[in-house]
Amino acid sequence: MDDSAFHIRLAKEKREGALREFSAGAYSNSADLALKAVEQAIEAVAAKHDIHFHVRPRTAHVERRNWVRENFPQILDYLRILWDAYGRLGYGGIDGERAERAIEAMESALGEIGKKLGIEFV
């Protein structure tokens, strides 16, 4: 089943949340939502190929990363930045510069994914 429209909607919602949280100085929340926005966008692309990582939560991260490595390598660096920010800010950090890098990585990744889908996440 192609549920890409559902994942696109969630990616847009999480992107907006990440931007809102960042502007409020809630850096941990912004990094978390930035990562989730990109993961939802990846799910949207994969859903076009009847691939649904989220149905197996225990392995979703590894499977999603492996799929991206093979099918969408241009966003791997953005994912690395996002996971780093998620880990460092989510477990005791309040680094605005790291959060800003996460927001920039999110926007770049969503731009690349949007090209593939033929949509804009803005």
Secondary structure, 3 states (H helix, E strand, C coil): CCCHHHHHHHHHHHHHHHHHHHHCCCHHHHHHHHHHHHHHHHHHHHHCCCCCHHHCCCCHHHHHHHHHHHHCHHHHHHHHHHHHHHHHHHCCCCCHHHHHHHHHHHHHHHHHHHHHHCCCCC
